């Protein structure tokens, strides 16, 4: 495992230490790792929801040939970006 040093204002450092002292986490690193995991999961859920919404809206047409050599997420992101540019 590699290290990453971060600087926190005193208030945030105290908050992290409080979270560790409540017994939910063994170390500040465990707490920060958990926050990062949750953020990653939330962002993935949000992205999935946005992509599904775009696909279901009918504004985006998806053809089998669109998926050759690219992932569904990549294709939908590009199509969403193109749709956004057209609306602007």
Backbone bond lengths (Angstrom), bond angles and torsions (degrees), N, CA, C in turn:
res aa  C-N    CA-C-N  psi(-1)  N-CA   C-N-CA  omega(-1)  CA-C   N-CA-C  phi
1 X - - - 1.452 - - 1.526 107.58 -
2 X 1.323 116.16 140.40 1.454 120.63 179.05 1.518 110.36 -97.19
3 X 1.326 114.76 166.94 1.461 120.55 -178.65 1.517 110.74 -106.56
4 X 1.314 114.14 152.08 1.451 122.30 173.54 1.516 105.97 -141.68
5 X 1.297 116.39 116.98 1.460 120.31 178.89 1.514 109.16 -92.10
6 X 1.322 116.21 134.56 1.461 120.44 177.65 1.518 108.88 -126.94
7 X 1.312 114.54 153.58 1.457 120.72 176.68 1.519 108.04 -107.18
8 X 1.322 115.67 134.60 1.455 120.78 179.17 1.522 109.56 -126.39
9 X 1.324 116.43 145.22 1.458 118.46 171.06 1.531 108.49 -63.64
10 X 1.283 117.39 157.37 1.459 122.66 -176.66 1.528 112.20 -53.34
11 X 1.321 117.36 -41.91 1.471 120.50 -179.09 1.524 111.71 -60.87
12 X 1.329 116.83 -43.40 1.464 119.27 179.89 1.525 111.22 -70.22
13 X 1.309 117.21 -39.34 1.462 120.18 177.51 1.520 109.86 -59.68
14 X 1.322 116.49 -44.30 1.461 120.83 179.14 1.532 110.73 -63.21
15 X 1.310 116.82 -39.24 1.459 120.42 178.85 1.524 110.71 -63.40
16 X 1.318 116.70 -46.00 1.468 120.95 178.99 1.527 109.64 -60.17
17 X 1.296 116.72 -44.94 1.466 119.80 179.45 1.523 111.44 -62.52
18 X 1.324 117.13 -36.55 1.466 120.75 177.07 1.529 110.12 -62.97
19 X 1.324 116.03 -42.92 1.467 119.94 178.96 1.527 110.80 -61.58
20 X 1.307 116.61 -39.72 1.468 120.85 178.96 1.529 109.73 -68.67
21 X 1.319 116.47 -42.34 1.467 120.90 -177.79 1.523 113.54 -67.79
22 X 1.331 117.80 -20.69 1.467 119.62 177.87 1.520 111.09 -72.88
23 X 1.320 115.90 -11.48 1.459 120.04 176.85 1.511 115.00 95.48
24 X 1.334 116.91 -2.68 1.468 119.51 -179.93 1.525 111.87 -73.89
25 X 1.305 116.47 -25.38 1.458 121.85 -177.71 1.521 108.58 -135.11
26 X 1.321 115.88 145.70 1.457 120.22 -178.79 1.514 113.90 -80.65
27 X 1.330 115.12 -31.15 1.460 119.83 -177.43 1.532 109.12 -145.55
28 X 1.325 116.83 162.72 1.465 119.18 173.95 1.531 111.84 -58.31
29 X 1.323 116.99 -34.62 1.466 120.16 179.28 1.524 111.45 -62.55
30 X 1.334 117.03 -41.61 1.466 120.10 177.78 1.523 110.88 -60.79
31 X 1.321 116.14 -41.47 1.454 121.03 179.94 1.528 110.78 -63.06
32 X 1.313 116.69 -47.33 1.465 120.96 -179.18 1.528 110.30 -64.88
33 X 1.333 117.63 -41.94 1.465 119.96 177.74 1.524 111.02 -59.74
34 X 1.330 116.82 -41.26 1.468 120.82 178.80 1.531 110.86 -63.96
35 X 1.324 117.23 -41.15 1.466 120.03 177.67 1.524 110.82 -62.16
36 X 1.314 117.01 -41.46 1.461 120.90 179.61 1.525 110.37 -65.47
37 X 1.329 116.72 -43.68 1.475 119.78 177.92 1.525 110.99 -58.94
38 X 1.327 116.74 -46.24 1.469 120.58 -179.48 1.521 110.91 -62.60
39 X 1.334 116.34 -42.68 1.458 120.17 179.13 1.521 110.50 -61.52
40 X 1.315 116.06 -43.97 1.468 120.78 179.24 1.525 110.73 -61.09
41 X 1.325 117.32 -45.92 1.466 121.67 178.87 1.522 111.47 -62.25
42 X 1.335 116.47 -43.19 1.463 120.42 179.44 1.518 111.18 -62.64
43 X 1.328 116.53 -43.12 1.463 120.05 179.85 1.523 111.23 -65.50
44 X 1.315 117.34 -38.85 1.466 120.20 178.24 1.521 110.99 -65.71
45 X 1.336 116.89 -41.44 1.472 120.47 177.46 1.530 110.41 -63.30
46 X 1.318 116.04 -42.38 1.464 120.05 -179.98 1.529 110.19 -64.34
47 X 1.318 117.00 -44.88 1.456 120.54 178.85 1.521 110.86 -61.54
48 X 1.317 116.32 -45.03 1.459 120.26 179.11 1.526 110.46 -59.00
49 X 1.323 116.43 -43.75 1.461 120.43 178.96 1.513 112.35 -62.93
50 X 1.323 117.02 -43.00 1.462 120.84 179.18 1.522 111.37 -64.83
51 X 1.320 115.97 -41.47 1.464 119.43 -179.73 1.523 111.13 -67.09
52 X 1.317 116.89 -42.98 1.466 119.77 178.12 1.524 111.44 -64.43
53 X 1.316 116.32 -40.60 1.469 120.48 178.64 1.523 110.32 -61.76
54 X 1.326 115.80 -43.91 1.464 119.82 179.57 1.521 110.63 -63.89
55 X 1.296 116.73 -41.70 1.463 120.61 -179.55 1.526 110.93 -66.24
56 X 1.327 117.08 -42.03 1.466 121.45 -178.57 1.530 112.72 -73.21
57 X 1.321 116.88 -22.50 1.464 120.44 -176.03 1.521 112.63 -66.14
58 X 1.312 115.43 -21.74 1.454 118.24 -177.31 1.510 112.88 85.48
59 X 1.328 116.65 -8.13 1.460 120.87 177.97 1.526 111.29 -73.58
60 X 1.307 115.51 -20.13 1.453 120.63 -179.11 1.511 108.96 -116.49
61 X 1.301 114.69 124.89 1.460 119.98 177.23 1.515 107.99 -100.85
62 X 1.304 116.06 133.25 1.460 121.55 -178.47 1.517 108.53 -121.15
63 X 1.307 114.96 120.27 1.467 121.07 179.78 1.526 108.79 -109.83
64 X 1.324 117.91 152.61 1.471 120.60 -179.57 1.531 112.58 -54.70
65 X 1.318 117.08 -38.48 1.468 119.26 -178.85 1.532 112.82 -66.86
66 X 1.342 116.42 -20.64 1.472 119.79 176.67 1.521 111.36 -64.59
67 X 1.320 116.22 -26.33 1.464 120.58 -174.36 1.526 114.06 -89.95
68 X 1.299 117.40 -3.37 1.461 119.30 -179.25 1.524 109.64 -70.61
69 X 1.328 114.89 118.48 1.457 120.58 177.06 1.515 115.25 78.57
70 X 1.329 117.94 9.23 1.463 120.54 179.70 1.524 109.35 -145.06
71 X 1.305 115.46 152.31 1.465 119.45 177.90 1.522 109.95 -78.82
72 X 1.305 115.66 158.55 1.463 121.58 178.45 1.528 110.57 -58.00
73 X 1.318 116.34 -43.03 1.470 120.27 -179.01 1.527 110.06 -61.66
74 X 1.315 117.10 -45.02 1.466 121.04 -179.60 1.521 111.09 -61.42
75 X 1.330 116.23 -46.09 1.462 120.73 -179.45 1.528 110.45 -62.67
76 X 1.326 117.27 -46.35 1.468 120.26 -178.93 1.525 111.64 -65.81
77 X 1.321 117.43 -37.85 1.473 119.54 176.63 1.522 110.85 -60.64
78 X 1.323 116.25 -44.69 1.473 119.83 179.82 1.517 110.86 -63.75
79 X 1.317 116.52 -42.13 1.455 119.98 -179.53 1.528 111.20 -67.45
80 X 1.337 116.90 -37.33 1.468 120.27 176.81 1.516 110.40 -64.60
81 X 1.338 116.35 -42.39 1.460 120.55 -179.79 1.529 109.81 -63.48
82 X 1.329 116.86 -42.37 1.468 120.70 178.46 1.525 110.72 -63.60
83 X 1.329 116.33 -40.25 1.463 120.75 179.14 1.518 110.23 -64.22
84 X 1.316 117.20 -40.61 1.463 121.72 179.26 1.528 110.54 -64.55
85 X 1.337 116.51 -41.41 1.468 120.05 179.06 1.526 111.04 -63.83
86 X 1.321 117.08 -38.14 1.471 120.65 179.47 1.517 111.57 -65.19
87 X 1.338 116.70 -36.56 1.467 121.18 -178.43 1.526 111.72 -73.42
88 X 1.332 116.88 -23.80 1.481 120.62 -177.08 1.497 112.20 -77.43
